[in-house]
Amino acid sequence: MDIKKGKAIVENLLLITDRPLNLDRLTEVFREEFDKAALKRIMEELISDYMERNIRVVEIAGGYQLCTRYEYSEWVKRFHKIDRGSMLSKAALDVLSIIAYKQPITKAEIEDIRGVDTSGVLKTLLERSLIRILGRKKVIGRPMMYGTSRKFMEYFGLKSLSDLPTIEEFTEEDISDKTGDKGGIQTSLPL
């Protein structure tokens, strides 16, 4: 099979999948036709091919996905009439930020940082599969430890957790916007 036909097949697979398509899965599909290195080249070519189009192929959460362009997001939202129920509350974003930067972390550790009960928020984040239980901490009581999930990576368009901004990248203005004063403690990091 030639590369041109392989690219056409991969484009069709990207179109029908609802989650990032990783190279291991593609290798299973193509078996002997293409190895992982050839499939990586095909994906790189597709990313390049789509740079000037109205949709893009992006590397996200350990795989590849067809995505809309940011400049058309308002129109996509209008089309889907996104309801408020699909958006995350400020409390959910606060807890999600803490988990993303401090994982693995227990409920008690999150509550020490936030200063309020997080039971409901953790339940919501688990139901939406944005976080997952990583196991139990080896301390008295054996509390559950939480971490982010693959869906978290997809939701925020991250290839890996290293794509999160570092604390040093935040400006004094970012911090004062989140705390309402200069020099306060920031509990909600922009994602």
Rosetta blueprint (number, residue, H / E / L):
1 M L
2 D L
3 I H
4 K H
5 K H
6 G H
7 K H
8 A H
9 I H
10 V H
11 E H
12 N H
13 L H
14 L H
15 L H
16 I H
17 T L
18 D L
19 R L
20 P L
21 L E
22 N L
23 L H
24 D H
25 R H
26 L H
27 T H
28 E H
29 V H
30 F H
31 R L
32 E L
33 E L
34 F L
35 D L
36 K H
37 A H
38 A H
39 L H
40 K H
41 R H
42 I H
43 M H
44 E H
45 E H
46 L H
47 I H
48 S H
49 D H
50 Y H
51 M H
52 E H
53 R L
54 N L
55 I E
56 R E
57 V E
58 V E
59 E E
60 I E
61 A L
62 G L
63 G E
64 Y E
65 Q E
66 L E
67 C E
68 T E
69 R L
70 Y H
71 E H
72 Y H
73 S H
74 E H
75 W H
76 V H
77 K H
78 R H
79 F H
80 H H
81 K L
82 I L
83 D L
84 R H
85 G H
86 S H
87 M L
88 L L
89 S L
90 K H
91 A H
92 A H
93 L H
94 D H
95 V H
96 L H
97 S H
98 I H
99 I H
100 A H
101 Y H
102 K H
103 Q L
104 P L
105 I E
106 T E
107 K H
108 A H
109 E H
110 I H
111 E H
112 D H
113 I H
114 R H
115 G L
116 V L
117 D L
118 T L
119 S H
120 G H
121 V H
122 L H
123 K H
124 T H
125 L H
126 L H
127 E H
128 R L
129 S L
130 L L
131 I E
132 R E
133 I E
134 L E
135 G E
136 R E
137 K L
138 K L
139 V L
140 I L
141 G L
142 R L
143 P L
144 M E
145 M E
146 Y E
147 G E
148 T E
149 S L
150 R H
151 K H
152 F H
153 M H
154 E H
155 Y H
156 F H
157 G L
158 L L
159 K L
160 S L
161 L H
162 S H
163 D H
164 L L
165 P L
166 T L
167 I H
168 E H
169 E H
170 F L
171 T L
172 E H
173 E H
174 D H
175 I H
176 S H
177 D H
178 K H
179 T H
180 G L
181 D L
182 K L
183 G L
184 G L
185 I L
186 Q L
187 T L
188 S L
189 L L
190 P L
191 L L
